Every structure is written in structure tokens, then in C-alpha cells.
Amino acid sequence: MLVFSASDKGGTGRSVTSANLAYHRSLDGSDVCFLDFDFGSPTAATVFDLPDALSQADGAGLHAYLRGEVGEPVRLDVWARTEHVDLRDRPGSSGRLVLVPGDRSGGEFVTGEAQLHRCVDLILSLKREFDVIVVDLSAGRSYAVDLVLNATSPSGGLGRLKHRWLVFHRWTRQHVTAAAELAFGTRGIVRAGVARGHDEDALRNAIRFVRAAVPDLASPLWSQTTPARYAWMLRCDERLEELASGRGIGRSRVLASIPLEPVLQWQERLITDEDVHDRRIAEQATWQAMGDLAHRVTDDSFWEAR
């Protein structure tokens, strides 16, 4: 299964949530590979607490591979290399968790036929080893988005592989509007994909949305505020739901809603069971939401035609 993580804006929680998705799938026994295709800001190594990854990948990461400077990009075993204290004792039932990082000195770059062929070769090779491949893309209609749209087109080499798109956005007016535009707008994923030979209905149905930093208005943090403020927050939430529905990204197309969580906002790292039950610095609802997302991304019942 190929999972593409996209967002129209930065700061949506795309990378950190995608990394947590990969972590949960690995905990459940799947072999997972995380490709850092965020060419403008390849920082996934930080989320996985791999401080040496950026220096090791410089000149040997995905940028160098796609440019033909190395035969294959460096791979990092997250379980073996991470400095995250909770990941040092890998659960016996877990699957592999591998990061293929971008180059520290890399940036956005134009992609052509040579990069397309290398991208296809890499993913086909990884497909033989891993159950789930998560591809974290640069924000917006980037070269990375165009590259994978070409790769997954009928003539691109990956057209027969099952692939799904997660479009991330924060729960604000600007982000809801931007996410809908990225998916369904004039220059969005669907129209760009159709121009490359994708079937429009199939591509539309391969897209689901992940809401990030969503306040839980029923929680004590928010529900114990003043009556006037609480009523105002309820109205704002209702209007956001109306906006999302009107833009075609209402609840029926939402795969998961990730709560507003200080650990994610301030540290942008994996949330572990120890964070919830031992340290008590993260909410059980956040842990559960990440687990639900990891399950639903490959559960066909959540991807039926909408």
C-alpha cells in the first residue's frame, strides 16, 4: 500500500502525523517505510529522533538519488537508530520501521523523466520489502506532488499499485479552504492527475482528509470556559463544518481528526504509550486517533465511493 501525505500549507501537522501513522502500523506488525519527499524541508528525521540522520543523508539521501548522484538512497532503521528513549526496547510483535531521508542541503527541484524512472524503481523495490510505504510530500502543488502523480498514472510505472492520498489541514477557515483547493481546485490533485491519465472518479475516491489540531469542545479544557465563550466556540465549529461540507471535504471524507495536543504542537515527535500512561503528558484521545488513522488508511470500508 502506497500512502501519499499532502497539504496545501505548512504547519498542518502533516509530517508529524504521518510519522505517528507509520509508527502505529509498525507497532501493529506491519513493515513500514517512510519516504521523506518533503524536498524543501526534509525534517522527518527529527520527528523520529534520529539526530545523525541529516548529516549521514547529506549527499546520499533522496535528493541525491533522484538526481542520479548515488545508486540508492541511505536507509535508516528507526528502531535501531532512534534516540527516543521509549523506542529503544522494540516490541517483539512489531514490524520494521525504516526512514529514507532527504538530503540536509536539498531543496525543491524540477523533476523530469530521469527522476520519474528513479522514483518508480525505488518504490517498486521497496514494495517487495514493505507492507506500507508512507510518502511525505512537500506542501502545495509541488514538484514532489507532480512527480508521484506522474509515477502513479497508467503510463507511469506505479499505476497498478494501490495508492491513497491523505490531505492534511488544521481546523481553521484558511486551512479548510486551502485543503479543498489542493484536492479539487483548478490546479489541484484531481485535475492534475486527470491531465496525466488518471481516472477522475478513482482519484477522487483515493483522497481522504485528516483534520489536525482539532479542539475537543467536550473536554474539560474547553467546556469549563465561560458560557459566552463556549457558545461562540460552538458556533465557530458549526460554521467550519458547514464550510468543509460546502467545499466537498465534510465528515464523510474525513479519515481522522487529531486533537489539539501540546506534545505535537511543541515537540513535533512520536507520541508513545508511555507519554499517555506513565508520564501523563499526552492525551489518550490523541493516541487513539493516531491508531485509528493507522488502521483506517488500509481498511477498504473507509474508502468506499463517497
N, C-alpha and C positions, 0 to 999 in steps of 0.2 A: 504494500500500500504506500503510495506517494501522498504526502500531505504538504501542501504549499501554504505558508503563513504570510499573509499580506496585510497591508494597512495603507491608508492614504496619507496619514500623518505620522510623525514620530511621536513618542510618548504615549502610545496606545497600550503598552504592556505586551506587545506582540512577541518580542524576543523572550522575555522572562516567562510568559505564559506558555509559549511553545516549548521552552526548555523544561518547564514543570510537566507538561504533557508527556514529553519524551521520558522523563524520569519515572512518572507513574506507569507508563507502558512497560518500561524495563522492570520495575518492581513486580509487575504482574506476570513477568516471564517472557515478554517479547524481546527479541533482539532489535535494538533501535539504533539508527544512525542519524545524527543531527548535522545537516549541512548549513554552514553559515554563508548564505548567499546575500547577506546584507553588505554589499560591496562597499558602500560609502561609510559604514560604521560597523566593522566586523568585531563585535564585542561579546559574542556568545560565551567565549572562554571565561569571562568574568562571572557570568551567571552560574557556570558550573564550578567556579572556584579553581581555575587552572591558571595560576599566575604566570607560569613559564610558557604558556601556550603561544602567546603573541610573539615572543622572541624566537621560539622554535619554528613558528609558521612563517616568519618573515622571509620571503623568497622561496617558500616551499609549500604555501597554502593554496587555497582555491584560486586566488588571483593568478599566481604563477602557473598553476596547472592549466587553467583555461587559456592563458596566453601562450602555452606551449613551451614554457621555460623549464618545467620538470615533467617527468613521465607520469607521476601520480602525486596527488597531494598528501601531506602528512596527515596521519590519523592519530587521535589521542584517546586512549581508553580512560573514560571518565572515572570509573570505579577505582582503577589503579593509580591514577594521577592526581585526583582531586585533593585539595587541602581542606575540604569541607569535613569537619570532624564527624558528622553523622553518617557520612558515606564511606568511612574507612572500613567498616565491617559490612561488607556486601552481603545481603541476604542470600542464602543458598538457593532460593527459588527464583532469583532474579535473572533476567536476560542480560545480554551485552548492552552497553551504553557507550557509544563512540561518537566523538566530535571530530568533524572535518572542518577546521577553522579557515577563515580568510587571512590574508597577509596583513600584518600590522600597518605596513606602509601602503596598502592597497587603497583603491578608491573606485568610484563609478567609472566604467569604461564601455566603449562601444563594442557590441558583440556581432560577430558575423558567422559565416559558415564554419570556419575552423573552431570557434568557440562552441557552436552548436553541436558539432560532432564530438568534441571532447566532453561536453555536458552529458550527452546521450551515452557515450561509452562509460563514463563514470557511474551514472545511475544504474545502467544495466548490470555493471559489475557488482555494485552494492546490493542490487535486488537479489542476487544469488546468495547473499550472506545475511540479509536483514529482513525482518518481518515488516517493519515500519521505517520509512525514511521521511524525516521531517526537514523541509527546506525552508529556512527563514529568509524571506526576500526583503530587499530594500523597500523603503516606503514609497508609495506613489506608483505611477506608471513608469517604472524604472527600466533600465536595460536588463536587470535580473528578471523582472516580470515578463518582458518581451522574450527573453531567452527561453524561459520554461514554457511559454505559450507556443513558441515555435517547436520546442522539443516534444511537446505532447500533442501536436497537431497530427492528422492522419499520415502526413508525409515526414514527420519529424523524427521518428525512431522510437518514441515512447508512447505513441498513440494507443497502443493496446494495453498499456498498464493502467490499472485502476488508480485514479488520482482524484484528490479532493482539495478544495480551497477553503481555508479559513480566513475570513476578513475580520480584523480586529478593530474595535473602536471604543473610545471612552463613552460614558453615558452623559453626553452633552450635545447641545444643538449642532454645534460646528462639526463634531466628530460623527454624529449620525448622518448628517448631510454629506460629509466627505466620504464616508464608507459606502453609502448608496451610490455615489458618483463613481467611485473606484470600481465597483462591481458592475453597475448597469448604465453608467453615463455614456456620453458621446465618445469619449476616449477610454472607456472602462474595459475591464477584463473581458466581458462577454463580447462586445463589439470588436475588440482587438482579436479575440480568439476566432470569431466567425470569419474575419478577414483572412485568417490563416488556415481556414478549412475546418475549424471545429463545428460540430453540430450545436446550434444555438440552445435548443432545449436541454441537451445533455450537459452543456457547460453551465447553464443557469442552475440546473439541479445539482451540480457538483460544488456549489458555493453555499456556505453557511456562515453565520456571523457569530462572533464572540464579543460580548459586552464586557468591558473591563472597568474596574474601579467603580462598581455599582453600589451605592449606599443601600443598606438593608434598613428600610424605614421602620420595620417591626422590631429591630434590635434595640436594646436599652440605650445605646449610644445616641440614637436619633429620636426614638419615641418619647423620651423623657424631657424633650425640649419644651419651650413654651407652646401653648395651643396655637397661637397665631403663626409662629414659625413652622410648626408641624403641618398645619393646614396649607401653608404656602409650599412646603416641600412636596406634599401630596399632589398639589395642582401641577407643579413642575414635572413630577414624574408622569402624571397622566398626559401632559402635553408632549413629553418626549415619546411616550408610547404612540400617541396619535401621529407625530411626525415620522417615527420609524415605520409605522404601518403604511402611511401615505407614500413613503419612499420605497416600499417593497421589501423592507427589512424588519418587519414586525416579528412577533414572538414565534410564529410558525417557522421562521427561517433562522431562529437563534439556536445555536447548538449548546451554548453555555453562557452563564452570567457569572463573572468572577467578582466577589465582593471587594469593596474598598478595604485594603489590607495594608497596614503600616510596614510590615516586613517586605512586601513587594514594592511599595512606594519608595521606601528609604534605602533598602539594601539591594533590591533587584536580584534576588537569588532564589535558589530552590527552597521550597518550604517542606520541611520534613515532619514526620510523625512526632519526633522529639520536640519540635518547635511548638506543637499543639498541646501535647500531654505532659511533657516534662518541664520545659521552660515556660510554657503558657504565654508565649508572645505572639502566637498566631491563632486565628480562629478555626474551629472545627469546620465551619461552613466553607472556608477557603480551601482547606484540604479536600473536602468532599467535592467541591466544584471542580477542582483540578482532576480528581479521579473520575468524575462524571464525564468531563471533556475527553479524557484519555480513552474512556470506554466508548463513548458515542462516535468518535471520529471514524471507527471502523465498523460500527453497528449499522447495518443497512436499513434497519427500521427507522433510523433518524434521518435517512437520506432519500426517503420516498418522494416522488414528484410532488411539488408544492405549487 
